[in-house]
Amino acid sequence: PARQTPTPCTSMARSQPPRILAVLASVLYTITLVSESSAAGHSYKDGEEIPIFANKVGPFSNPSETYEFFTLPYCGNTGKYQTIGLGEVLRGDRKVRLEKGLKFKGNVKEDTFCTAKLFPEDLESFRQAIASEFFFIYFIDDLPVYGFVGEKQQEGDKLKYFLFTGFHFKLEYGGNKIISASLSAFERQEISEPKENGVTTVQFKYRVSWSETDLPWDRRMERLAQTSFLPKNWEIRWFSILNSFVTVILLVAFLATVLMRVLRKDFYKYTRALEDGDDFEDSQDEGWKTLTGDVFRFPPMPGLMAAFLGNGAQLLILVAGIVSMATLGVYYPYNRGAIYTAAVVLFALTSCVSGYVSAKLYRQFGGTTWIPNLLLTTLLFLGPIILAFAVNNSIAWYYESTSALPFGTVVAILAILLLVSFPLTIAGGVVGKNRAGEFYAPCRVTRRIPREIPEVDWYRRPATQTLLAGVLPFSAIYIELYYVFSSVWGHKIYQLYGVLLLVFLLLLLVTAFVTVALTYFQLNAEDHQWWWRSFCFGGSVALFVYAYCFYYFTFRTGMSGLMQTSWFFGYMLVMCYGLFIMLGTVGFYSSLTFVRYIYRAIKSD
């Protein structure tokens, strides 16, 4: 990627957007294929050994608080770790091969897996794990297989702890490929109070049963979604999603019709006044037409606005690219790490977009110190990410969790940012600065002193309208938001990327419309300071999403503890900040297009 650094920005300078998209798509597709190829090509002969990889353990209610499998005193550790990619490291995966594997189509009635001698501290570790409802993850042919460490049972006044010591592997095959794998416990052993200097022998057993299925390999996701370990409320609520779509679209269509009628009425009044020979000043005695000399007055803090809009344009391309490629089936569905890898790479490669948009706008706004502006553009979104990562990763290190990124991975990500992302931002800024022409405005700014803004009622003030602006966009996404949260912050695997793409497009549409409507009402109240207001209107849905985080954390999950709480609210704060920037950019450009249209239509001289 470092050798190809000039390519995206050079292509931008030559006005070849298709080539940019082709380069990005090919790079990402190659990266994801590397992580998928081993899973897609697995086929076995009868009796061939299938390795079992133990991944991690952790409290079921705290999916981010995970530990290496052999932090618990299990037996069967070979010490041979599977090579994993960047995305899997970001997810906290640490796959180690077990001593025993399975045989393809080889049924096992019952056999000993391994024998462990547990000292008092080992028994206490298992007791604490069972009390915290620890689960573990195996990987068989890249299929995740879930199981619990044990269970607790109340008998009278005494709470007993049972360690699962027998596991039944149930596998389905089609031809020479594995279609599904699941795990269930068939034997348990009570863990008594630890005795000083005592040794408890535990024998772990296993059973294996194979069955043939007609389900093709590319549909084996359906079997995983039906496993008993995963919650049962992951059904597809097509009716609820469709109902939400139809309701929001009808509401947007109704409001758009009303707004268009109001605009036609304004244009008609203006045209009628000119036809009757009235003076231009007399024909613009009220409403948005009185702002022709102020409406295109540049906003305060133009450098900050340009930096926000540059980051917003980059995030819009980033999210659209990831969701689109997921919809097209580029990612292997079981390897969620591939999406994380694609996000890191795509963010680095699209940095030239943020530099280009920011520098171009800043130059059009009359800015001259473009290098500090590009530094601001670089740190405006990356700064909060680095801060949240530093805090959360330090907490994970303290917990000795696998979610804590190793030092080598941190260095690798920093190298990507410093050697790829930052140079591309500078290169895009150079191109944007050199290509920046005059800012197009149908009306010239004719007043030296800005027009005084009249007082308005409380419900038309910026804070009130900003909150109202997020209601309709949030109503368009709140149903699908639960499923996304359950995948990101739970154990469920998200499958409906097509629905997610539709929801994303609907969110952009509704955000653009709501921002345009509120901008019109603001201009009609003779308030010409629409620049920052339109940006906040568009991004306000992020406030509702973050408020939903508190509801989800409190009522929809059992998350607890310092690490899980800091990870959830810390990273969700960063995600909502990015959502605010991205949708704020959509709202700003929608309002800019609308404002240019209406003032061009009245042909003001």
C-alpha positions in Angstrom: 0.0 0.0 0.0 2.9 2.4 0.7 4.2 2.1 -2.8 0.7 2.8 -4.2 0.1 5.9 -2.0 0.0 8.4 -4.9 -2.5 6.4 -7.0 -5.8 7.3 -5.4 -5.1 11.0 -5.2 -3.5 11.2 -8.6 -6.6 9.5 -10.0 -8.7 12.1 -8.2 -6.7 14.8 -9.9 -7.3 13.3 -13.2 -11.1 12.9 -12.5 -11.2 9.1 -12.7 -13.4 8.1 -9.8 -14.1 4.6 -11.2 -10.4 3.8 -11.1 -10.3 4.8 -7.4 -13.1 2.5 -6.6 -11.6 -0.3 -8.6 -8.3 0.0 -6.7 -9.9 0.1 -3.3 -12.2 -2.8 -4.1 -9.4 -5.0 -5.5 -7.2 -4.3 -2.4 -10.0 -5.1 0.0 -11.2 -8.1 -1.9 -7.7 -9.5 -1.9 -7.3 -9.0 1.8 -10.6 -10.7 2.7 -9.9 -13.6 0.3 -6.7 -14.3 2.3 -8.7 -14.7 5.4 -11.5 -16.7 3.7 -9.6 -19.0 1.4 -8.7 -21.6 4.0 -12.3 -21.9 5.1 -13.8 -21.9 1.7 -11.5 -24.7 0.4 -11.8 -27.2 3.3 -12.7 -30.7 2.1 -11.8 -33.9 3.9 -11.3 -37.6 3.2 -13.0 -40.3 5.3 -11.1 -40.7 8.5 -9.0 -37.6 8.0 -8.1 -35.8 11.2 -9.9 -32.5 11.9 -8.1 -30.3 14.4 -10.0 -28.6 17.2 -8.9 -25.1 18.2 -9.8 -23.7 21.6 -10.3 -19.9 21.3 -11.3 -18.1 24.4 -13.4 -18.1 27.6 -15.3 -15.4 29.4 -18.5 -14.3 31.1 -21.4 -14.8 28.8 -23.0 -11.5 29.7 -19.7 -9.6 29.0 -18.7 -10.5 25.5 -15.7 -8.1 25.5 -14.2 -9.5 28.7 -12.5 -12.6 27.2 -9.5 -14.6 28.3 -7.3 -17.3 26.8 -8.9 -20.7 27.0 -6.1 -22.2 29.2 -6.3 -19.5 31.8 -8.7 -22.1 33.2 -6.9 -25.3 34.3 -8.1 -27.4 31.5 -6.0 -30.2 30.1 -5.1 -31.0 26.5 -3.0 -27.9 25.7 -0.5 -28.4 22.8 0.8 -24.8 23.0 0.5 -24.5 19.2 -1.3 -21.3 18.3 -3.0 -20.9 14.9 -1.9 -17.9 12.8 -4.6 -15.4 12.8 -5.1 -12.1 10.9 -5.4 -8.5 12.1 -9.2 -8.6 12.3 -9.2 -11.7 14.5 -6.7 -10.1 16.8 -8.9 -7.0 17.1 -11.7 -9.3 18.1 -9.6 -10.9 20.9 -9.2 -14.3 19.2 -6.3 -16.5 20.4 -6.7 -20.0 18.9 -4.6 -22.8 20.3 -4.8 -26.4 19.1 -6.0 -29.2 21.4 -4.2 -32.5 21.8 -7.1 -34.5 20.3 -9.0 -33.9 17.2 -11.9 -35.5 15.4 -12.0 -37.9 12.5 -14.1 -37.0 9.4 -17.3 -39.2 9.6 -15.7 -41.0 12.5 -18.3 -41.6 15.2 -17.1 -42.0 18.8 -19.5 -43.6 21.3 -17.5 -42.4 24.3 -13.8 -41.9 24.9 -11.4 -40.1 27.2 -10.3 -36.7 26.0 -7.8 -36.0 28.7 -7.3 -36.2 32.5 -6.6 -33.2 34.7 -5.3 -33.1 38.3 -6.8 -30.1 39.9 -5.3 -28.4 43.0 -7.3 -26.3 45.4 -6.6 -23.1 43.5 -7.6 -24.8 40.2 -11.0 -25.8 41.7 -11.5 -22.2 42.9 -10.8 -20.9 39.4 -13.5 -23.2 38.0 -15.9 -22.3 40.8 -15.4 -18.6 40.0 -15.8 -19.2 36.3 -19.1 -21.2 36.8 -20.4 -18.5 39.2 -19.7 -15.9 36.4 -21.4 -18.1 33.8 -18.2 -18.5 31.7 -18.6 -19.8 28.2 -15.9 -21.0 25.8 -15.5 -21.1 22.0 -14.0 -24.0 20.0 -13.4 -23.8 16.2 -13.9 -26.8 14.0 -13.4 -26.2 10.3 -13.6 -22.5 11.1 -17.1 -23.0 12.6 -17.5 -21.5 16.0 -18.8 -24.1 18.6 -20.0 -22.7 21.9 -20.3 -24.3 25.3 -20.5 -23.5 29.0 -17.8 -24.3 31.5 -20.4 -25.6 34.0 -23.6 -24.8 35.8 -24.7 -23.9 39.3 -27.7 -25.4 41.1 -29.5 -24.5 44.3 -30.2 -27.4 46.5 -31.9 -26.3 49.7 -29.8 -23.6 51.3 -26.6 -24.7 49.5 -25.5 -23.6 46.1 -23.6 -26.3 44.3 -21.2 -25.9 41.4 -20.9 -28.5 38.6 -18.1 -28.7 36.0 -19.1 -30.1 32.7 -16.7 -33.0 32.0 -18.4 -34.7 29.1 -19.1 -33.1 25.7 -21.0 -34.4 22.7 -19.9 -33.2 19.3 -22.7 -33.3 16.8 -21.6 -32.7 13.2 -23.3 -32.7 9.8 -21.5 -33.2 6.5 -22.4 -32.9 2.9 -20.2 -34.7 0.4 -16.6 -34.1 1.7 -17.3 -30.9 3.6 -18.5 -30.1 7.1 -21.8 -28.3 7.2 -22.5 -27.7 10.9 -21.0 -28.4 14.3 -22.5 -28.1 17.7 -21.7 -29.1 21.3 -23.7 -30.2 24.2 -22.7 -31.5 27.7 -23.7 -35.0 28.8 -21.8 -35.4 32.0 -20.9 -33.2 34.9 -18.9 -33.4 38.2 -19.6 -31.5 41.3 -16.8 -29.3 42.5 -16.6 -29.4 46.2 -15.0 -26.9 48.5 -11.3 -26.8 47.9 -9.3 -28.8 50.4 -5.9 -27.7 51.4 -3.1 -29.8 49.8 -5.8 -32.0 48.2 -5.7 -33.0 44.5 -8.9 -33.7 42.6 -8.7 -35.9 39.5 -11.1 -35.0 36.7 -11.5 -37.0 33.6 -12.9 -35.2 30.5 -14.8 -37.4 28.0 -16.2 -36.8 24.6 -18.6 -38.3 22.1 -18.8 -37.7 18.4 -21.8 -38.3 16.1 -21.9 -37.6 12.3 -25.0 -37.3 10.1 -25.5 -36.4 6.5 -27.5 -33.4 5.3 -28.7 -32.0 2.0 -28.0 -28.4 3.1 -25.3 -27.0 0.7 -22.0 -25.7 2.2 -22.8 -22.0 1.3 -26.0 -22.2 3.4 -24.4 -23.6 6.6 -25.0 -20.3 8.3 -28.6 -21.4 8.8 -27.5 -24.3 11.0 -25.3 -22.0 13.1 -28.2 -19.6 13.7 -30.3 -22.6 15.0 -27.8 -23.8 17.6 -29.2 -24.0 21.1 -26.4 -21.9 22.6 -27.5 -18.7 20.7 -30.6 -16.8 22.0 -33.8 -17.8 20.4 -35.2 -14.3 19.7 -33.0 -13.7 16.6 -35.9 -14.3 14.2 -36.3 -12.1 11.2 -39.0 -9.5 11.9 -39.7 -8.7 8.3 -43.1 -7.3 9.2 -41.7 -4.8 11.7 -38.9 -3.8 9.4 -41.3 -3.3 6.5 -43.8 -1.5 8.6 -41.1 0.9 9.7 -39.9 1.5 6.1 -43.4 2.2 4.8 -44.3 4.5 7.7 -41.2 6.6 7.4 -41.3 6.8 3.6 -45.0 7.9 3.7 -44.2 10.5 6.3 -41.3 11.8 4.3 -43.4 11.9 1.1 -46.1 13.8 2.9 -43.8 16.4 4.4 -41.9 16.7 1.0 -45.2 17.4 -0.7 -46.1 20.1 1.8 -42.7 21.7 1.5 -42.8 21.7 -2.3 -46.2 23.4 -2.2 -44.9 26.1 0.1 -41.9 26.7 -2.2 -44.1 26.9 -5.3 -46.3 29.5 -3.5 -43.2 31.5 -2.6 -41.9 31.4 -6.2 -45.3 32.3 -7.5 -45.6 35.4 -5.2 -42.2 36.6 -6.3 -42.8 36.1 -10.0 -46.2 37.7 -9.7 -44.7 40.7 -8.0 -42.1 41.2 -10.8 -44.8 40.8 -13.5 -46.8 43.5 -11.8 -43.8 45.8 -12.0 -43.0 45.9 -8.3 -39.5 46.8 -7.1 -37.3 43.8 -6.3 -36.9 45.1 -2.7 -40.7 45.2 -2.3 -41.0 41.6 -3.6 -38.7 40.2 -0.8 -40.3 41.9 2.2 -40.5 38.8 4.3 -39.2 35.3 4.7 -36.1 33.7 3.2 -36.1 36.1 0.3 -34.9 38.9 2.6 -31.6 37.1 3.2 -30.1 37.4 -0.3 -27.3 39.6 0.9 -26.4 37.4 3.9 -27.3 33.8 3.2 -23.9 32.9 1.7 -21.9 34.7 4.3 -19.2 32.1 5.3 -19.7 30.5 8.7 -17.6 31.2 11.8 -14.7 28.8 12.4 -14.5 27.8 8.7 -11.4 25.7 9.3 -13.2 23.5 11.8 -16.2 23.1 9.6 -14.0 22.1 6.6 -12.2 19.5 8.8 -15.6 18.1 10.0 -16.9 17.9 6.4 -13.7 16.2 5.2 -13.9 13.5 7.9 -17.6 13.1 7.2 -17.1 12.5 3.5 -14.4 9.9 4.3 -16.7 8.1 6.9 -19.6 8.1 4.4 -17.4 6.3 1.8 -16.0 4.0 4.5 -19.4 2.9 5.8 -21.0 2.6 2.4 -18.1 0.5 1.1 -18.2 -1.9 4.0 -21.9 -2.4 4.0 -22.0 -2.7 0.2 -19.3 -5.4 0.1 -20.9 -7.3 3.0 -24.2 -7.2 1.0 -22.4 -8.6 -2.0 -21.0 -11.5 0.1 -17.3 -10.5 0.0 -16.8 -11.3 3.6 -16.8 -14.9 5.0 -19.8 -14.7 7.4 -18.2 -16.6 10.3 -15.0 -14.5 10.2 -16.2 -11.1 11.6 -12.5 -10.2 11.8 -12.5 -9.7 8.0 -14.8 -6.8 8.4 -12.5 -5.2 11.0 -9.5 -5.7 8.7 -11.4 -4.1 5.8 -12.4 -1.2 8.0 -8.8 -0.5 9.0 -7.5 -0.8 5.5 -10.3 1.2 3.9 -10.0 3.9 6.5 -6.3 4.3 5.6 -6.9 4.3 1.9 -9.8 6.8 1.9 -7.8 9.3 4.0 -7.1 11.2 0.8 -10.8 11.9 0.6 -10.9 13.7 3.9 -7.8 15.7 3.0 -9.2 16.6 -0.4 -12.6 17.8 0.8 -11.3 19.6 3.8 -8.5 21.5 2.0 -10.8 22.4 -1.0 -13.5 23.8 1.2 -11.0 25.6 3.5 -9.5 27.3 0.5 -12.9 28.3 -0.8 -13.8 29.7 2.6 -10.7 32.0 2.3 -8.4 30.0 4.5 -4.6 30.3 4.1 -3.0 28.1 6.8 -3.9 24.9 5.1 -1.2 22.7 6.7 -2.6 23.2 10.3 -6.0 22.6 8.8 -4.9 19.2 7.5 -3.4 18.4 10.9 -6.8 19.2 12.4 -8.5 17.1 9.8 -6.3 14.2 10.7 -6.8 14.4 14.5 -10.4 15.5 14.6 -11.7 11.9 14.4 -8.6 9.9 15.0 -7.8 11.8 18.3 -10.9 10.6 20.2 -10.4 7.0 18.8 -6.8 6.9 20.1 -7.9 8.3 23.4 -10.7 5.8 23.9 -8.4 3.0 22.8 -5.7 4.0 25.2 -8.1 4.0 28.1 -9.9 0.8 27.2 -6.8 -1.2 26.2 -5.1 -0.2 29.5 -8.1 -1.6 31.4 -8.0 -4.8 29.3 -4.3 -5.2 30.0 -5.0 -4.8 33.7 -7.6 -7.6 33.4 -5.2 -9.7 31.3 -7.9 -10.1 28.7 -7.4 -11.2 25.1 -9.3 -8.1 24.1 -6.2 -6.1 24.9 -4.2 -5.6 21.7 -0.6 -6.9 21.8 2.2 -4.4 21.5 3.1 -5.6 18.0 -0.5 -5.1 16.8 -0.6 -1.6 18.2 2.7 -0.8 16.4 1.3 -2.3 13.2 -1.8 -0.1 13.3 0.2 3.0 14.2 2.4 2.2 11.2 -0.6 2.0 8.9 -1.8 5.4 10.2 1.5 7.1 10.0 2.9 5.6 6.8 -0.4 5.3 4.8 -3.2 7.3 6.2 -1.4 10.5 7.1 0.5 10.8 3.8 -2.7 10.2 1.9 -4.4 12.9 3.8 -1.6 15.4 2.9 -1.6 14.3 -0.7 -5.4 14.7 -0.9 -5.1 18.1 0.7 -2.5 19.2 -1.9 -4.8 18.2 -4.7 -7.8 19.8 -3.1 -6.1 23.0 -2.4 -4.8 23.3 -6.0 -8.2 22.4 -7.5 -10.2 24.7 -5.3 -12.0 27.3 -7.4 -14.3 30.1 -6.2 -17.2 29.1 -3.9 -20.4 29.0 -6.0 -23.0 31.3 -4.6 -26.0 32.5 -6.6 -26.2 35.6 -4.4 -23.3 37.9 -3.5 -22.7 38.9 0.1 -23.7 42.6 -0.1 -23.7 43.6 3.6 -20.6 44.4 5.6 -22.5 44.0 8.8 -24.5 40.8 9.2 -28.2 41.1 9.2 -29.7 41.1 12.7 -31.5 37.9 13.5 -35.0 38.3 15.0 -36.1 36.6 18.2 -38.0 33.4 17.8 -40.1 31.2 20.1 -38.5 28.5 22.1 -39.5 25.7 19.8 -37.7 27.4 16.9 -34.4 27.8 18.7 -31.3 25.9 17.7 -31.2 23.4 20.6 -34.9 22.5 20.3 -34.8 22.0 16.5 -31.5 20.0 16.8 -33.2 17.6 19.1 -36.3 17.4 16.9 -34.2 16.8 13.8 -33.1 13.4 15.1 -36.5 11.9 15.9 -37.5 10.9 12.4 -34.1 9.4 11.3 -33.9 7.5 14.5 -37.4 6.0 14.0 -36.2 4.7 10.6 -33.3 2.7 12.2 -34.3 1.8 15.7 -35.6 -1.7 14.9 -32.5 -2.8 13.0 -30.3 -1.1 15.6 -31.1 -3.8 18.1 -29.9 -6.5 15.8 -26.7 -4.6 15.0 -26.0 -4.1 18.7 -26.7 -7.8 19.4 -24.1 -8.7 16.8 -21.4 -6.1 17.8 -21.9 -6.5 21.6 -23.2 -10.0 21.8 -22.7 -13.5 20.5 -25.1 -13.3 17.5 -23.9 -13.4 13.9 -25.4 -10.7 11.7 -26.7 -12.0 8.4 -29.1 -9.5 6.9 -26.7 -7.2 5.2 -29.2 -6.5 2.5 -31.6 -5.1 5.0 -28.8 -3.2 6.7 -28.0 -1.5 3.3 -31.6 -0.5 2.9 -31.8 0.9 6.4 -28.5 2.8 5.7 -29.9 4.3 2.5 -33.2 5.2 4.2 -31.2 6.9 7.0 -29.4 9.0 4.5 -32.6 10.0 2.7 -34.5 10.9 5.8 -31.6 12.8 7.3 -31.2 14.8 4.1 -34.9 15.6 3.9 -35.3 16.6 7.6 -32.3 18.9 7.4 -33.5 20.6 4.3 -37.0 21.1 5.8 -35.6 22.6 9.0 -33.1 24.8 7.1 -36.1 26.2 5.1 -38.0 27.0 8.3 -34.8 28.7 9.7 -34.4 30.8 6.6 -38.0 31.6 6.6 -37.6 33.0 10.1 -34.9 35.3 8.6 -32.0 33.5 10.2 -29.1 33.3 7.8 -26.7 31.3 10.1 -27.7 28.0 8.6 -24.2 26.5 8.0 -23.4 25.0 11.4 -27.1 24.5 12.1 -27.6 22.2 9.1 -24.5 20.2 10.2 -25.9 19.7 13.7 -29.4 18.9 12.3 -28.0 16.1 10.3 -25.9 14.6 13.1 -28.4 14.9 15.8 -29.6 11.3 15.4 -26.3 10.3 17.0 -27.6 11.7 20.3 -30.6 9.4 20.1 -28.4 6.4 19.3 -26.2 7.1 22.3 -29.2 7.5 24.5 -30.4 4.1 23.2 -27.1 2.7 24.4 -28.1 3.3 28.0 -31.4 1.6 27.4 -29.8 -1.4 25.7 -27.1 -1.7 28.4 -29.6 -1.6 31.2 -32.6 -3.6 29.9 -31.4 -5.7 27.0 -28.1 -7.2 28.4 -26.6 -8.4 31.6 -23.3 -6.5 31.1 -21.5 -5.5 34.3 -18.0 -4.7 35.6 -15.5 -2.0 34.9 -14.0 -3.4 31.7 -17.2 -4.2 29.9 -18.9 -0.9 30.9 -15.9 1.2 29.8 -15.6 -0.7 26.5 -19.3 -0.4 25.7 -19.8 3.2 26.6 -16.3 4.3 25.5 -16.4 2.8 22.0 -20.1 3.6 21.5 -19.3 7.2 22.3 -16.6 7.2 19.5 -19.0 5.4 17.1 -21.8 7.9 17.8 -19.3 10.7 17.3 -18.4 9.3 13.9 -22.1 8.9 13.1 -22.6 12.6 14.0 -19.8 13.7 11.7 -21.0 11.5 8.8 -24.7 12.4 9.0 -23.8 16.0 9.7 -22.0 16.1 6.4 -25.0 14.6 4.6 -27.2 17.3 6.2 -24.8 20.1 5.3 -24.5 19.2 1.7 -28.2 18.6 1.3 -28.9 22.0 2.8 -26.2 23.7 0.6 -27.8 22.2 -2.5 -31.2 23.3 -1.4 -30.1 26.8 -0.5 -28.3 27.2 -3.8 -31.4 26.0 -5.7 -34.0 28.3 -4.1 -31.8 31.4 -4.4 -30.8 30.6 -7.9 -34.5 30.2 -8.8 -35.3 33.8 -7.8 -32.4 35.1 -10.0 -31.3 37.7 -7.6 -28.9 40.3 -9.0 
